[in-house]
Amino acid sequence: MDTDFYLVRHGKKEPGTGDVPLSTEGISQAQATARHFRAMRIHRIVSSPLLRSAQTAVILAKETVAQVSEDIRLRERANWGDLPGQTFEAFVESWERCTLERDFSPPAGDSARKAGERLASCLSDLAAEHPGETILLVTHGGLITDFLVNVIPEAALMAIRPNFIAEQSKLVSECSITIVSCRNGTFALRDFASVNHLP
């Protein structure tokens, strides 16, 4: 029996370092996303603990009447501000190296491969515990593509975007929806980074 996952990237965040909240635009994006899910049967919502995701999850919960829990495995690969004194330029340089060298571990955070593995672990556990359910995961763009590069054949990703792996950091917009199903530990990609629900 398939468990269906809707991977929602958080809404647009305020600029700045650290665990920053949603911006006004991000709140509007989350509200539009919540309206999209209003008519669907959502069994539960699981969120990254970072504030921008947690706030998005609360907005989604108001329309879906689903309970929200947090799972640290949904945290981004790395977050600017986790390494004290790190400049934005240094953060971006480290991020891009992680994307190209999937086993490179940044000074603060996980390698791209390890990040993708922890999201896969989260989904596998949820699928085993809740077979047949529809679950919203509120997480981060980098983590979504790290996961997909790990579990979806490269040819399938290249069919979505010819330079998917190189361009992955630009492909998942705020409050976009990626749909993945899981059966017996095997993942299938149903839709990628859709923004058709956003105004």
C-alpha positions in Angstrom: 0.0 0.0 0.0 1.4 3.4 -1.0 1.9 6.2 1.4 1.7 9.5 -0.4 4.0 12.4 0.6 3.5 16.1 -0.4 6.9 17.7 0.2 6.2 21.4 0.6 9.0 23.9 0.7 8.5 26.6 3.4 7.3 30.0 2.3 9.6 32.9 1.5 11.6 33.9 4.6 12.8 37.2 5.9 16.4 38.0 4.8 19.0 37.5 7.5 21.1 35.0 9.2 20.0 32.3 11.6 16.5 30.9 12.2 14.5 33.6 10.5 10.7 33.8 10.2 8.5 33.9 7.2 8.2 37.2 5.3 4.8 38.8 4.6 5.0 37.3 1.1 5.9 33.9 2.6 2.8 34.0 4.8 0.7 34.7 1.7 2.3 31.8 -0.1 1.6 29.5 2.8 -2.0 30.6 2.9 -2.5 29.9 -0.8 -0.9 26.5 -0.3 -3.2 25.8 2.6 -6.2 26.6 0.5 -5.0 24.1 -2.1 -5.0 21.3 0.4 -8.3 22.3 2.0 -10.4 19.8 0.1 -7.9 16.9 0.5 -7.8 14.3 3.2 -4.5 15.0 4.9 -3.7 12.6 7.8 -0.8 14.4 9.4 1.8 17.2 8.9 5.4 16.8 9.8 7.7 19.9 9.8 11.3 20.8 10.0 12.0 22.5 13.3 13.3 25.7 11.6 11.0 28.6 12.2 10.1 29.3 8.5 9.0 25.7 8.1 7.2 25.5 11.5 5.2 28.7 10.6 4.3 27.3 7.2 3.1 24.1 8.8 0.9 25.9 11.3 -0.8 27.8 8.4 -1.4 24.5 6.5 -2.8 22.9 9.6 -5.5 25.6 10.0 -7.0 24.6 6.6 -6.4 20.8 6.7 -7.2 20.3 10.4 -4.3 17.9 10.6 -2.0 17.8 13.6 1.6 19.0 13.3 4.7 17.3 14.6 8.3 18.1 14.1 11.2 15.9 12.9 14.8 17.1 12.9 15.5 14.9 9.9 13.5 17.5 7.8 16.0 20.2 8.6 17.9 21.8 5.7 21.4 20.4 4.7 22.9 23.6 6.2 21.6 26.9 7.4 23.3 30.2 7.2 24.0 31.3 10.8 24.7 27.9 12.2 28.5 28.6 11.9 29.2 31.8 14.0 30.7 34.5 12.0 30.3 32.8 8.6 29.7 35.3 5.8 26.9 34.8 3.3 29.6 34.4 0.5 31.4 31.7 2.5 28.1 29.9 3.1 27.1 30.0 -0.6 30.6 28.7 -1.5 30.3 25.8 0.9 26.7 25.1 -0.3 27.8 24.9 -3.9 30.7 22.6 -3.1 28.3 20.3 -1.3 26.0 20.2 -4.3 28.9 19.3 -6.7 30.7 17.0 -4.2 27.9 15.0 -2.6 30.1 13.5 0.2 31.7 16.9 1.2 30.7 17.8 4.7 30.4 21.6 5.3 31.8 23.2 8.5 28.3 23.2 10.0 25.6 20.8 8.5 25.5 17.6 6.5 26.8 16.5 3.2 24.2 16.4 0.4 24.2 12.6 0.4 23.7 12.4 4.2 21.0 15.0 4.1 19.2 13.1 1.4 19.6 9.9 3.4 18.0 11.3 6.5 14.9 12.6 4.5 14.6 9.1 3.0 14.8 7.6 6.5 12.1 9.9 7.7 9.8 9.0 4.8 10.5 5.3 5.1 9.7 5.4 8.8 6.5 7.3 8.2 5.4 5.0 5.4 5.9 1.9 7.6 4.0 3.5 10.5 1.2 5.0 8.4 0.6 2.9 5.3 -2.0 4.3 2.9 -2.0 7.7 4.4 -1.4 11.1 2.8 1.2 13.1 4.7 2.4 16.7 4.2 6.1 17.3 5.0 7.1 21.0 5.3 10.8 21.2 4.7 13.5 22.9 2.6 14.4 23.1 -1.1 17.9 21.8 -0.8 16.8 18.8 1.2 14.2 17.9 -1.3 16.6 17.7 -4.2 19.3 16.0 -2.1 16.7 13.3 -1.4 15.6 13.0 -5.0 19.2 12.8 -6.3 19.7 9.9 -3.9 16.6 7.8 -4.7 15.4 8.7 -8.2 17.3 7.5 -11.3 19.4 10.2 -12.9 17.6 9.7 -16.2 14.3 10.4 -14.6 15.6 13.6 -13.1 17.2 14.7 -16.4 13.8 14.2 -18.1 12.5 16.9 -15.7 15.5 19.2 -16.3 18.5 18.4 -18.5 20.9 19.8 -16.0 18.9 18.8 -12.9 21.9 17.9 -10.7 23.9 21.0 -11.4 20.9 23.3 -11.2 19.1 21.6 -8.3 19.6 24.5 -5.9 17.4 26.8 -8.1 14.6 24.3 -8.9 12.4 24.2 -5.8 10.5 27.5 -5.3 9.1 28.6 -2.0 5.8 26.8 -1.2 6.2 24.5 -4.3 4.8 21.0 -4.0 6.7 17.8 -4.8 4.7 14.5 -4.6 6.5 11.3 -3.8 4.9 7.9 -3.0 6.6 5.2 -1.0 5.9 1.4 -1.0 8.1 -1.1 0.7 10.9 1.4 0.9 10.8 2.2 -2.8 10.1 5.8 -3.8 8.3 7.1 -6.9 8.3 10.7 -8.0 4.8 11.8 -9.0 5.2 15.6 -9.4 8.1 18.0 -9.0 8.1 21.5 -7.6 4.7 22.5 -8.8 3.6 26.1 -8.2 0.3 25.9 -10.0 -1.6 26.5 -6.8 0.2 29.9 -6.2 -1.3 33.1 -7.5 
